[in-house]
Amino acid sequence: MATQFCEMPKSIVPYHGVVTLFGYGIQVRVDRGHLLVEDGIGAERKQSRFPRVGHGLRRLVVIGSEGMVSLAALRWLADQDASFVMLDRDGSVLATTGPVRPSDAKLRRAQALAHSSGVALRIARELIGQKLAGQEQVARNKLLDTATADTIARFRAELPAADRIAAIRLIESQAAAAYWSASRTLPINFPRKDLRRV
């Protein structure tokens, strides 16, 4: 009689403090003080056990609504100052929880006045400038497309003169059009195990 060996489920590891669960039969529960999470599709399952100390978990994201999340698990996450997010498969938010912290009145006032004080414009310039610098680098070094990289660099050079958020958005959209057009001829590669599903 042949002996069958069951393959152990793969482990789920936080990536920058975030664990994302998707598939069917998702489970989030507590066992002996540890948070147990499991996800997967069919026989391909992943699971992990997180202790209360040294787990590195800051956010748990569940995509889909087939499975079970216990109240004890939500309490475990709250006690660890970790947030919980449940998304539908189309990306819409179904539920969220998060650590509750006291409100910082100075920060809220600064946020409310950001547009009138000009801070919002400076922040937008900085963020979009870094984004365009990254796109330029990818176009130049990865796609080997000097013309597109130079076009993005020209748009980035226009940012310091942009005096409205709408102008920054326009620059960003023009650079994005150039960036994405550079990758339109690239082939899409799928893992071999997924080819039959494509």
TIRO-2110 file (N, C-alpha, C; in Angstrom, 1 decimal):
// TIRO-2110
0.8, -1.2, 0.0, N, 1, A
0.0, 0.0, 0.0, CA, 1, A
0.9, 1.3, 0.0, C, 1, A
0.6, 2.2, -0.9, N, 2, A
1.5, 3.4, -1.1, CA, 2, A
1.1, 4.4, 0.0, C, 2, A
2.1, 5.0, 0.6, N, 3, A
1.9, 6.1, 1.6, CA, 3, A
1.8, 7.4, 0.9, C, 3, A
0.8, 8.2, 1.2, N, 4, A
0.7, 9.5, 0.7, CA, 4, A
1.2, 10.5, 1.7, C, 4, A
1.9, 11.5, 1.2, N, 5, A
2.4, 12.5, 2.1, CA, 5, A
1.7, 13.8, 1.7, C, 5, A
1.2, 14.5, 2.7, N, 6, A
0.5, 15.8, 2.4, CA, 6, A
1.6, 16.9, 2.6, C, 6, A
1.6, 17.8, 1.6, N, 7, A
2.5, 18.9, 1.6, CA, 7, A
2.1, 19.9, 2.7, C, 7, A
3.0, 20.4, 3.5, N, 8, A
2.7, 21.3, 4.6, CA, 8, A
2.4, 22.7, 3.9, C, 8, A
1.4, 23.4, 4.4, N, 9, A
1.1, 24.7, 3.9, CA, 9, A
2.3, 25.7, 4.0, C, 9, A
2.4, 26.6, 3.0, N, 10, A
3.5, 27.6, 3.1, CA, 10, A
3.2, 28.6, 4.2, C, 10, A
4.3, 29.3, 4.6, N, 11, A
4.1, 30.2, 5.7, CA, 11, A
3.8, 31.6, 5.1, C, 11, A
3.0, 32.4, 5.9, N, 12, A
2.7, 33.8, 5.5, CA, 12, A
3.6, 34.7, 6.3, C, 12, A
4.4, 35.6, 5.6, N, 13, A
5.3, 36.4, 6.3, CA, 13, A
4.9, 37.9, 6.1, C, 13, A
5.0, 38.7, 7.1, N, 14, A
4.6, 40.1, 6.9, CA, 14, A
5.7, 40.8, 6.0, C, 14, A
5.2, 41.7, 5.1, N, 15, A
6.0, 42.4, 4.2, CA, 15, A
5.9, 43.9, 4.6, C, 15, A
6.9, 44.5, 5.1, N, 16, A
6.8, 45.8, 5.7, CA, 16, A
5.7, 45.9, 6.7, C, 16, A
5.5, 44.9, 7.5, N, 17, A
4.4, 44.9, 8.5, CA, 17, A
3.1, 44.6, 8.0, C, 17, A
2.9, 44.3, 6.7, N, 18, A
1.6, 44.0, 6.2, CA, 18, A
1.4, 42.6, 5.8, C, 18, A
0.3, 42.0, 6.2, N, 19, A
0.0, 40.6, 5.7, CA, 19, A
-1.3, 40.7, 4.9, C, 19, A
-1.3, 40.2, 3.7, N, 20, A
-2.5, 40.2, 2.8, CA, 20, A
-3.0, 38.8, 2.6, C, 20, A
-4.3, 38.5, 2.9, N, 21, A
-4.9, 37.2, 2.8, CA, 21, A
-5.9, 37.3, 1.7, C, 21, A
-5.9, 36.3, 0.8, N, 22, A
-6.9, 36.2, -0.3, CA, 22, A
-7.1, 34.8, -0.6, C, 22, A
-8.2, 34.5, -1.3, N, 23, A
-8.6, 33.2, -1.7, CA, 23, A
-9.9, 32.8, -1.1, C, 23, A
-10.0, 31.5, -0.8, N, 24, A
-11.3, 31.0, -0.2, CA, 24, A
-11.0, 30.3, 1.1, C, 24, A
-12.0, 30.3, 2.0, N, 25, A
-11.8, 29.7, 3.3, CA, 25, A
-10.7, 30.4, 4.1, C, 25, A
-10.7, 31.7, 4.0, N, 26, A
-9.7, 32.5, 4.9, CA, 26, A
-10.1, 32.3, 6.3, C, 26, A
-9.1, 32.2, 7.2, N, 27, A
-9.3, 32.1, 8.6, CA, 27, A
-8.4, 33.0, 9.3, C, 27, A
-9.0, 33.7, 10.3, N, 28, A
-8.3, 34.6, 11.2, CA, 28, A
-8.8, 34.3, 12.6, C, 28, A
-8.0, 33.8, 13.5, N, 29, A
-8.5, 33.4, 14.8, CA, 29, A
-7.4, 33.4, 15.8, C, 29, A
-7.7, 33.2, 17.0, N, 30, A
-6.7, 33.2, 18.1, CA, 30, A
-6.7, 31.8, 18.7, C, 30, A
-5.5, 31.3, 18.9, N, 31, A
-5.3, 30.0, 19.6, CA, 31, A
-4.1, 30.2, 20.6, C, 31, A
-4.4, 30.0, 21.9, N, 32, A
-3.4, 30.1, 23.0, CA, 32, A
-2.6, 31.4, 22.9, C, 32, A
-3.3, 32.5, 22.7, N, 33, A
-2.7, 33.8, 22.7, CA, 33, A
-2.0, 34.1, 21.4, C, 33, A
-1.9, 33.2, 20.4, N, 34, A
-1.3, 33.5, 19.1, CA, 34, A
-2.4, 33.8, 18.1, C, 34, A
-2.1, 34.7, 17.1, N, 35, A
-3.0, 34.9, 16.0, CA, 35, A
-2.7, 33.9, 14.9, C, 35, A
-3.7, 33.2, 14.5, N, 36, A
-3.5, 32.2, 13.4, CA, 36, A
-4.2, 32.7, 12.2, C, 36, A
-3.5, 32.8, 11.0, N, 37, A
-4.1, 33.2, 9.8, CA, 37, A
-3.9, 32.1, 8.7, C, 37, A
-4.8, 32.0, 7.8, N, 38, A
-4.7, 31.0, 6.8, CA, 38, A
-5.5, 31.5, 5.5, C, 38, A
-4.9, 31.3, 4.4, N, 39, A
-5.6, 31.6, 3.1, CA, 39, A
-5.1, 30.7, 2.0, C, 39, A
-5.6, 30.9, 0.8, N, 40, A
-5.3, 30.1, -0.3, CA, 40, A
-6.4, 29.7, -1.2, C, 40, A
-6.1, 29.0, -2.3, N, 41, A
-7.1, 28.6, -3.2, CA, 41, A
-6.9, 27.1, -3.4, C, 41, A
-7.9, 26.3, -3.1, N, 42, A
-7.9, 24.8, -3.3, CA, 42, A
-6.8, 24.2, -2.3, C, 42, A
-6.0, 23.4, -2.9, N, 43, A
-5.0, 22.7, -2.1, CA, 43, A
-3.8, 23.6, -1.8, C, 43, A
-3.6, 24.7, -2.5, N, 44, A
-2.5, 25.6, -2.3, CA, 44, A
-2.9, 26.6, -1.1, C, 44, A
-2.5, 26.2, 0.1, N, 45, A
-2.8, 27.0, 1.3, CA, 45, A
-1.5, 27.5, 1.9, C, 45, A
-1.7, 28.7, 2.6, N, 46, A
-0.6, 29.3, 3.4, CA, 46, A
-1.2, 29.6, 4.7, C, 46, A
-0.3, 29.5, 5.7, N, 47, A
-0.8, 29.8, 7.1, CA, 47, A
0.4, 30.3, 7.9, C, 47, A
0.1, 31.0, 9.0, N, 48, A
1.1, 31.4, 9.9, CA, 48, A
0.5, 31.6, 11.3, C, 48, A
1.4, 31.6, 12.3, N, 49, A
1.0, 31.8, 13.7, CA, 49, A
1.9, 33.0, 14.2, C, 49, A
1.2, 34.0, 14.7, N, 50, A
1.9, 35.2, 15.2, CA, 50, A
1.8, 35.3, 16.7, C, 50, A
2.9, 35.3, 17.4, N, 51, A
2.9, 35.5, 18.9, CA, 51, A
2.6, 36.9, 19.2, C, 51, A
2.4, 37.2, 20.5, N, 52, A
2.1, 38.6, 20.9, CA, 52, A
3.3, 39.5, 20.9, C, 52, A
4.5, 38.9, 20.9, N, 53, A
5.8, 39.7, 20.9, CA, 53, A
6.6, 39.4, 19.7, C, 53, A
7.1, 40.4, 19.1, N, 54, A
8.1, 40.2, 18.0, CA, 54, A
7.4, 39.7, 16.7, C, 54, A
6.2, 40.0, 16.5, N, 55, A
5.5, 39.5, 15.3, CA, 55, A
5.7, 40.4, 14.1, C, 55, A
5.9, 41.6, 14.3, N, 56, A
6.2, 42.6, 13.2, CA, 56, A
4.9, 42.9, 12.3, C, 56, A
3.7, 42.5, 12.8, N, 57, A
2.5, 42.8, 12.1, CA, 57, A
1.9, 44.1, 12.4, C, 57, A
1.7, 45.0, 11.4, N, 58, A
1.1, 46.3, 11.6, CA, 58, A
-0.2, 46.4, 11.0, C, 58, A
-0.5, 45.6, 9.9, N, 59, A
-1.8, 45.7, 9.2, CA, 59, A
-2.1, 44.3, 8.6, C, 59, A
-3.3, 43.9, 8.8, N, 60, A
-3.8, 42.7, 8.2, CA, 60, A
-4.9, 43.0, 7.2, C, 60, A
-4.7, 42.7, 5.9, N, 61, A
-5.6, 43.0, 4.8, CA, 61, A
-6.2, 41.7, 4.3, C, 61, A
-7.6, 41.6, 4.3, N, 62, A
-8.3, 40.4, 3.8, CA, 62, A
-9.0, 40.9, 2.5, C, 62, A
-8.7, 40.1, 1.5, N, 63, A
-9.4, 40.4, 0.2, CA, 63, A
-10.4, 39.3, -0.1, C, 63, A
-11.7, 39.6, -0.1, N, 64, A
-12.7, 38.6, -0.3, CA, 64, A
-13.6, 38.4, 0.9, C, 64, A
-14.6, 37.7, 0.8, N, 65, A
-15.6, 37.5, 1.9, CA, 65, A
-15.9, 36.1, 2.2, C, 65, A
-15.1, 35.2, 1.7, N, 66, A
-15.3, 33.7, 2.0, CA, 66, A
-14.3, 33.3, 3.1, C, 66, A
-14.9, 33.2, 4.3, N, 67, A
-14.0, 32.7, 5.3, CA, 67, A
-14.5, 33.2, 6.7, C, 67, A
-13.6, 33.3, 7.7, N, 68, A
-14.1, 33.6, 9.0, CA, 68, A
-13.0, 34.4, 9.7, C, 68, A
-13.4, 35.5, 10.4, N, 69, A
-12.6, 36.3, 11.3, CA, 69, A
-13.3, 36.3, 12.6, C, 69, A
-12.6, 35.9, 13.7, N, 70, A
-13.2, 35.8, 15.0, CA, 70, A
-13.1, 37.2, 15.7, C, 70, A
-14.0, 37.4, 16.7, N, 71, A
-13.9, 38.6, 17.5, CA, 71, A
-12.7, 38.6, 18.3, C, 71, A
-12.2, 37.5, 18.7, N, 72, A
-11.0, 37.4, 19.5, CA, 72, A
-9.8, 37.9, 18.7, C, 72, A
-9.8, 37.6, 17.4, N, 73, A
-8.8, 38.0, 16.5, CA, 73, A
-8.7, 39.5, 16.3, C, 73, A
-9.9, 40.1, 16.2, N, 74, A
-10.0, 41.6, 16.1, CA, 74, A
-9.5, 42.2, 17.4, C, 74, A
-9.8, 41.6, 18.5, N, 75, A
-9.3, 42.1, 19.8, CA, 75, A
-7.8, 42.0, 19.9, C, 75, A
-7.3, 40.8, 19.4, N, 76, A
-5.8, 40.6, 19.4, CA, 76, A
-5.1, 41.7, 18.6, C, 76, A
-5.7, 42.0, 17.4, N, 77, A
-5.1, 43.1, 16.5, CA, 77, A
-5.2, 44.4, 17.2, C, 77, A
-6.3, 44.7, 17.9, N, 78, A
-6.4, 46.0, 18.6, CA, 78, A
-5.4, 46.1, 19.7, C, 78, A
-5.2, 45.0, 20.4, N, 79, A
-4.3, 45.1, 21.6, CA, 79, A
-2.9, 45.3, 21.1, C, 79, A
-2.6, 44.9, 19.8, N, 80, A
-1.2, 45.0, 19.3, CA, 80, A
-1.1, 46.3, 18.4, C, 80, A
-2.1, 47.2, 18.5, N, 81, A
-2.0, 48.4, 17.7, CA, 81, A
-1.9, 48.1, 16.2, C, 81, A
-2.5, 47.0, 15.7, N, 82, A
-2.4, 46.6, 14.3, CA, 82, A
-3.8, 46.9, 13.7, C, 82, A
-3.9, 47.3, 12.5, N, 83, A
-5.1, 47.6, 11.9, CA, 83, A
-5.6, 46.4, 11.0, C, 83, A
-6.9, 46.4, 10.8, N, 84, A
-7.5, 45.3, 10.0, CA, 84, A
-8.3, 46.0, 8.9, C, 84, A
-8.2, 45.5, 7.7, N, 85, A
-8.9, 46.0, 6.5, CA, 85, A
-9.5, 44.8, 5.7, C, 85, A
-10.8, 44.9, 5.4, N, 86, A
-11.4, 43.9, 4.6, CA, 86, A
-11.9, 44.5, 3.3, C, 86, A
-11.4, 44.0, 2.2, N, 87, A
-11.7, 44.5, 0.9, CA, 87, A
-12.5, 43.5, 0.1, C, 87, A
-13.5, 44.0, -0.7, N, 88, A
-14.1, 43.1, -1.7, CA, 88, A
-13.2, 42.9, -2.9, C, 88, A
-13.5, 41.9, -3.7, N, 89, A
-12.6, 41.6, -4.8, CA, 89, A
-12.4, 42.7, -5.8, C, 89, A
-13.4, 43.6, -5.8, N, 90, A
-13.3, 44.8, -6.7, CA, 90, A
-12.6, 46.0, -6.1, C, 90, A
-12.1, 45.8, -4.9, N, 91, A
-11.3, 46.8, -4.2, CA, 91, A
-12.1, 47.7, -3.3, C, 91, A
-13.4, 47.6, -3.3, N, 92, A
-14.2, 48.4, -2.4, CA, 92, A
-14.0, 48.0, -0.9, C, 92, A
-14.0, 48.9, 0.0, N, 93, A
-13.8, 48.7, 1.4, CA, 93, A
-15.0, 48.1, 2.1, C, 93, A
-14.9, 47.0, 2.7, N, 94, A
-16.0, 46.4, 3.4, CA, 94, A
-16.0, 46.7, 4.9, C, 94, A
-14.8, 46.7, 5.5, N, 95, A
-14.6, 46.9, 6.9, CA, 95, A
-13.2, 47.3, 7.2, C, 95, A
-13.1, 48.2, 8.2, N, 96, A
-11.7, 48.6, 8.7, CA, 96, A
-11.7, 48.8, 10.2, C, 96, A
-10.6, 48.5, 10.8, N, 97, A
-10.4, 48.9, 12.2, CA, 97, A
-9.0, 49.4, 12.3, C, 97, A
-8.7, 50.1, 13.4, N, 98, A
-7.3, 50.6, 13.5, CA, 98, A
-7.1, 51.1, 14.9, C, 98, A
-5.8, 51.3, 15.2, N, 99, A
-5.5, 51.8, 16.6, CA, 99, A
-6.1, 53.2, 16.8, C, 99, A
-6.7, 53.4, 17.9, N, 100, A
-7.2, 54.7, 18.3, CA, 100, A
-6.2, 55.6, 19.0, C, 100, A
-5.9, 56.7, 18.5, N, 101, A
-4.9, 57.6, 19.1, CA, 101, A
-5.5, 59.0, 19.4, C, 101, A
-5.0, 59.7, 20.3, N, 102, A
-5.6, 61.0, 20.6, CA, 102, A
-5.3, 61.9, 19.4, C, 102, A
-6.3, 62.8, 19.2, N, 103, A
-6.2, 63.8, 18.1, CA, 103, A
-5.1, 64.8, 18.4, C, 103, A
-4.3, 65.2, 17.4, N, 104, A
-3.3, 66.2, 17.5, CA, 104, A
-3.9, 67.5, 16.9, C, 104, A
-4.3, 68.4, 17.7, N, 105, A
-5.0, 69.6, 17.2, CA, 105, A
-4.1, 70.4, 16.3, C, 105, A
-2.8, 70.6, 16.6, N, 106, A
-1.9, 71.3, 15.8, CA, 106, A
-1.8, 70.7, 14.4, C, 106, A
-1.7, 69.4, 14.3, N, 107, A
-1.5, 68.7, 13.0, CA, 107, A
-2.8, 68.9, 12.2, C, 107, A
-4.0, 68.7, 12.9, N, 108, A
-5.2, 68.9, 12.1, CA, 108, A
-5.4, 70.3, 11.6, C, 108, A
-5.0, 71.3, 12.4, N, 109, A
-5.1, 72.7, 11.9, CA, 109, A
-4.2, 72.9, 10.8, C, 109, A
-3.0, 72.4, 10.8, N, 110, A
-2.0, 72.5, 9.7, CA, 110, A
-2.5, 71.9, 8.5, C, 110, A
-3.2, 70.7, 8.6, N, 111, A
-3.7, 70.0, 7.4, CA, 111, A
-4.9, 70.8, 6.8, C, 111, A
-5.7, 71.4, 7.7, N, 112, A
-6.9, 72.2, 7.2, CA, 112, A
-6.4, 73.4, 6.5, C, 112, A
-5.3, 74.0, 6.9, N, 113, A
-4.8, 75.3, 6.3, CA, 113, A
-3.7, 75.0, 5.2, C, 113, A
-3.5, 73.8, 4.9, N, 114, A
-2.4, 73.5, 3.9, CA, 114, A
-2.6, 74.1, 2.6, C, 114, A
-3.8, 74.2, 2.1, N, 115, A
-4.1, 74.8, 0.8, CA, 115, A
-3.8, 76.3, 0.8, C, 115, A
-4.4, 76.9, 1.8, N, 116, A
-4.2, 78.4, 1.9, CA, 116, A
-2.8, 78.9, 2.2, C, 116, A
-2.1, 78.0, 2.9, N, 117, A
-0.7, 78.4, 3.3, CA, 117, A
0.3, 78.1, 2.3, C, 117, A
0.0, 77.3, 1.3, N, 118, A
0.9, 77.0, 0.2, CA, 118, A
1.7, 75.7, 0.5, C, 118, A
1.5, 75.1, 1.7, N, 119, A
2.1, 73.9, 2.0, CA, 119, A
1.7, 72.7, 1.1, C, 119, A
0.4, 72.7, 0.8, N, 120, A
-0.1, 71.6, -0.1, CA, 120, A
0.6, 71.6, -1.4, C, 120, A
0.8, 72.8, -2.0, N, 121, A
1.5, 72.9, -3.3, CA, 121, A
3.0, 72.4, -3.2, C, 121, A
3.6, 72.8, -2.1, N, 122, A
5.0, 72.3, -1.9, CA, 122, A
5.1, 70.8, -1.8, C, 122, A
4.2, 70.3, -1.0, N, 123, A
4.1, 68.8, -0.8, CA, 123, A
3.8, 68.1, -2.2, C, 123, A
2.9, 68.6, -2.9, N, 124, A
2.5, 68.0, -4.2, CA, 124, A
3.7, 68.1, -5.2, C, 124, A
4.4, 69.2, -5.2, N, 125, A
5.6, 69.3, -6.1, CA, 125, A
6.6, 68.3, -5.7, C, 125, A
6.9, 68.1, -4.4, N, 126, A
7.9, 67.2, -3.9, CA, 126, A
7.5, 65.7, -4.3, C, 126, A
6.3, 65.4, -4.0, N, 127, A
5.9, 64.0, -4.2, CA, 127, A
5.9, 63.6, -5.7, C, 127, A
5.3, 64.5, -6.5, N, 128, A
5.3, 64.3, -8.0, CA, 128, A
6.7, 64.3, -8.6, C, 128, A
7.5, 65.2, -8.0, N, 129, A
8.9, 65.2, -8.5, CA, 129, A
9.6, 63.9, -8.3, C, 129, A
9.4, 63.3, -7.1, N, 130, A
10.1, 62.0, -6.8, CA, 130, A
9.5, 60.9, -7.6, C, 130, A
8.2, 61.0, -7.9, N, 131, A
7.5, 60.0, -8.7, CA, 131, A
8.1, 60.0, -10.2, C, 131, A
8.2, 61.3, -10.7, N, 132, A
8.7, 61.4, -12.1, CA, 132, A
10.2, 61.0, -12.2, C, 132, A
10.9, 61.3, -11.1, N, 133, A
12.4, 60.9, -11.1, CA, 133, A
12.5, 59.4, -11.2, C, 133, A
11.6, 58.7, -10.4, N, 134, A
11.6, 57.2, -10.5, CA, 134, A
11.2, 56.7, -11.9, C, 134, A
10.2, 57.3, -12.5, N, 135, A
9.7, 56.9, -13.8, CA, 135, A
10.9, 57.2, -14.8, C, 135, A
11.5, 58.3, -14.7, N, 136, A
12.6, 58.6, -15.6, CA, 136, A
13.7, 57.5, -15.5, C, 136, A
14.0, 57.2, -14.2, N, 137, A
15.1, 56.2, -14.0, CA, 137, A
14.7, 54.8, -14.6, C, 137, A
13.5, 54.4, -14.4, N, 138, A
13.0, 53.1, -15.0, CA, 138, A
13.1, 53.2, -16.5, C, 138, A
12.6, 54.3, -17.1, N, 139, A
12.7, 54.4, -18.6, CA, 139, A
14.1, 54.4, -19.1, C, 139, A
15.0, 55.0, -18.4, N, 140, A
16.4, 55.1, -18.9, CA, 140, A
17.2, 53.8, -18.6, C, 140, A
17.0, 53.3, -17.4, N, 141, A
17.9, 52.2, -17.0, CA, 141, A
17.3, 50.8, -17.3, C, 141, A
16.0, 50.7, -17.2, N, 142, A
15.4, 49.3, -17.3, CA, 142, A
14.8, 49.2, -18.7, C, 142, A
14.1, 50.2, -19.2, N, 143, A
13.5, 50.1, -20.5, CA, 143, A
14.4, 50.5, -21.7, C, 143, A
15.6, 51.1, -21.3, N, 144, A
16.6, 51.6, -22.2, CA, 144, A
16.0, 52.5, -23.3, C, 144, A
15.1, 53.4, -22.8, N, 145, A
14.4, 54.3, -23.7, CA, 145, A
14.8, 55.7, -23.3, C, 145, A
15.8, 56.2, -23.9, N, 146, A
16.4, 57.5, -23.6, CA, 146, A
15.4, 58.6, -24.0, C, 146, A
14.7, 58.5, -25.1, N, 147, A
13.8, 59.5, -25.5, CA, 147, A
12.7, 59.7, -24.5, C, 147, A
12.1, 58.6, -24.1, N, 148, A
11.0, 58.8, -23.1, CA, 148, A
11.6, 59.3, -21.7, C, 148, A
12.8, 58.9, -21.3, N, 149, A
13.4, 59.4, -20.1, CA, 149, A
13.6, 60.9, -20.2, C, 149, A
14.1, 61.3, -21.3, N, 150, A
14.3, 62.8, -21.5, CA, 150, A
13.0, 63.6, -21.5, C, 150, A
11.9, 63.0, -22.1, N, 151, A
10.6, 63.6, -22.1, CA, 151, A
10.1, 63.8, -20.6, C, 151, A
10.2, 62.7, -19.8, N, 152, A
9.8, 62.8, -18.4, CA, 152, A
10.6, 63.8, -17.7, C, 152, A
12.0, 63.9, -17.9, N, 153, A
12.8, 64.8, -17.3, CA, 153, A
12.4, 66.2, -17.6, C, 153, A
12.0, 66.5, -18.8, N, 154, A
11.5, 67.8, -19.2, CA, 154, A
10.2, 68.2, -18.4, C, 154, A
9.3, 67.2, -18.3, N, 155, A
8.1, 67.5, -17.5, CA, 155, A
8.5, 67.8, -16.1, C, 155, A
9.4, 67.0, -15.5, N, 156, A
9.8, 67.2, -14.1, CA, 156, A
10.4, 68.6, -13.9, C, 156, A
11.1, 69.1, -14.9, N, 157, A
11.8, 70.4, -14.8, CA, 157, A
10.7, 71.5, -14.8, C, 157, A
9.5, 71.2, -15.2, N, 158, A
8.4, 72.2, -15.2, CA, 158, A
7.8, 72.3, -13.8, C, 158, A
8.0, 71.4, -12.9, N, 159, A
7.3, 71.4, -11.6, CA, 159, A
7.6, 72.6, -10.8, C, 159, A
8.8, 73.1, -10.6, N, 160, A
9.1, 74.2, -9.8, CA, 160, A
8.2, 75.5, -10.2, C, 160, A
7.9, 75.6, -11.4, N, 161, A
7.1, 76.8, -11.9, CA, 161, A
5.6, 76.6, -11.8, C, 161, A
5.2, 75.4, -11.5, N, 162, A
3.7, 75.1, -11.3, CA, 162, A
3.2, 75.8, -10.1, C, 162, A
2.2, 76.7, -10.3, N, 163, A
1.7, 77.5, -9.2, CA, 163, A
0.3, 77.1, -8.7, C, 163, A
-0.2, 76.0, -9.3, N, 164, A
-1.5, 75.4, -8.8, CA, 164, A
-1.5, 73.9, -8.8, C, 164, A
-2.3, 73.3, -8.0, N, 165, A
-2.4, 71.8, -8.0, CA, 165, A
-2.8, 71.3, -9.3, C, 165, A
-3.7, 72.0, -10.0, N, 166, A
-4.2, 71.5, -11.3, CA, 166, A
-3.0, 71.5, -12.3, C, 166, A
-2.1, 72.4, -12.2, N, 167, A
-0.9, 72.4, -13.1, CA, 167, A
0.0, 71.2, -12.8, C, 167, A
0.2, 70.9, -11.6, N, 168, A
1.0, 69.8, -11.2, CA, 168, A
0.3, 68.5, -11.7, C, 168, A
-1.0, 68.4, -11.6, N, 169, A
-1.7, 67.2, -12.1, CA, 169, A
-1.5, 67.0, -13.6, C, 169, A
-1.6, 68.2, -14.3, N, 170, A
-1.4, 68.1, -15.8, CA, 170, A
0.0, 67.6, -16.1, C, 170, A
1.0, 68.1, -15.4, N, 171, A
2.4, 67.7, -15.7, CA, 171, A
2.5, 66.2, -15.4, C, 171, A
1.9, 65.8, -14.3, N, 172, A
2.0, 64.3, -13.9, CA, 172, A
1.3, 63.5, -15.0, C, 172, A
0.2, 63.9, -15.5, N, 173, A
-0.5, 63.1, -16.5, CA, 173, A
0.2, 63.0, -17.8, C, 173, A
0.9, 64.1, -18.2, N, 174, A
1.6, 64.1, -19.4, CA, 174, A
2.8, 63.2, -19.3, C, 174, A
3.5, 63.3, -18.2, N, 175, A
4.7, 62.4, -18.0, CA, 175, A
4.2, 60.9, -17.9, C, 175, A
3.0, 60.7, -17.3, N, 176, A
2.5, 59.3, -17.2, CA, 176, A
2.2, 58.7, -18.6, C, 176, A
1.7, 59.6, -19.5, N, 177, A
1.4, 59.1, -20.8, CA, 177, A
2.6, 58.7, -21.6, C, 177, A
3.7, 59.5, -21.4, N, 178, A
5.0, 59.1, -22.0, CA, 178, A
5.5, 57.8, -21.4, C, 178, A
5.5, 57.7, -20.1, N, 179, A
6.0, 56.6, -19.4, CA, 179, A
5.3, 55.3, -19.8, C, 179, A
4.0, 55.3, -19.8, N, 180, A
3.3, 54.1, -20.1, CA, 180, A
3.3, 53.7, -21.6, C, 180, A
3.5, 54.7, -22.4, N, 181, A
3.6, 54.4, -23.8, CA, 181, A
4.9, 53.7, -24.1, C, 181, A
5.9, 53.9, -23.3, N, 182, A
7.2, 53.3, -23.5, CA, 182, A
7.2, 51.8, -23.2, C, 182, A
6.2, 51.4, -22.4, N, 183, A
6.1, 49.9, -22.0, CA, 183, A
5.0, 49.2, -22.8, C, 183, A
4.4, 49.8, -23.8, N, 184, A
3.3, 49.2, -24.5, CA, 184, A
3.7, 48.0, -25.3, C, 184, A
5.0, 47.9, -25.7, N, 185, A
5.4, 46.8, -26.5, CA, 185, A
6.0, 45.7, -25.7, C, 185, A
6.2, 45.9, -24.4, N, 186, A
6.8, 44.8, -23.6, CA, 186, A
5.9, 43.6, -23.4, C, 186, A
6.4, 42.4, -23.5, N, 187, A
5.6, 41.2, -23.3, CA, 187, A
5.2, 41.1, -21.9, C, 187, A
4.0, 40.5, -21.6, N, 188, A
3.6, 40.2, -20.3, CA, 188, A
3.9, 38.8, -20.0, C, 188, A
4.8, 38.6, -19.0, N, 189, A
5.2, 37.3, -18.6, CA, 189, A
4.5, 36.8, -17.4, C, 189, A
4.0, 35.5, -17.4, N, 190, A
3.3, 34.9, -16.3, CA, 190, A
4.1, 33.8, -15.8, C, 190, A
4.0, 33.4, -14.5, N, 191, A
4.6, 32.2, -14.0, CA, 191, A
4.1, 31.0, -14.7, C, 191, A
4.9, 30.0, -15.0, N, 192, A
4.5, 28.8, -15.8, CA, 192, A
3.3, 28.1, -15.2, C, 192, A
3.3, 28.1, -13.8, N, 193, A
2.2, 27.4, -13.2, CA, 193, A
0.8, 28.1, -13.4, C, 193, A
0.9, 29.4, -13.8, N, 194, A
-0.4, 30.1, -14.0, CA, 194, A
-0.8, 30.2, -15.5, C, 194, A
0.1, 29.7, -16.4, N, 195, A
-0.2, 29.9, -17.8, CA, 195, A
-1.5, 29.2, -18.2, C, 195, A
-1.9, 28.1, -17.6, N, 196, A
-3.1, 27.4, -18.0, CA, 196, A
-4.3, 28.2, -17.6, C, 196, A
-4.2, 29.1, -16.7, N, 197, A
-5.3, 29.9, -16.2, CA, 197, A
-5.4, 31.3, -17.0, C, 197, A
-4.4, 31.6, -17.8, N, 198, A
-4.4, 32.9, -18.5, CA, 198, A
-5.3, 32.8, -19.7, C, 198, A
END
